[in-house]
Amino acid sequence: MHGGNGIEVLKHIKKDKNPPLVMMLTNYPYPQYRKKCKDAGADFFFDKSTEFDKITEVLKKLTQ
């Protein structure tokens, strides 16, 4: 991301009065990165290479 990173964007949008649900998708699924994202407000955190199918499941549940 030009001028920042996903965690900085996450922190910024979670400051809104009515923040959106945030789903982090990454190729860096390290436990410490997962924790950092969750601590910053991520509602979901998925490893793109092994958990991509879970995204559809979550979206279906959220739209029901």
WOLIN-V166568 format. One record per backbone hydrogen bond with DSSP energy under -0.5 kcal/mol. NH is the residue of the N-H (numbers start at 1). CO is the residue of the C=O. Records with the same first field share a line. If there is no record, write none. Layout:
NH=CO + CO
//
This chain:
4=1
9=5
10=6
11=7
12=8
13=9
14=10
15=12
16=13
19=16
24=22 + 44
26=46
33=30
34=30
35=31
36=32
37=33
38=34
39=35
40=36
41=37 + 38
42=37
43=22
44=22
46=24
48=26 + 46
50=47
51=47
54=51
55=51 + 52
56=52
57=53
58=54
59=55
60=56
61=57
62=58
63=59
64=61
//
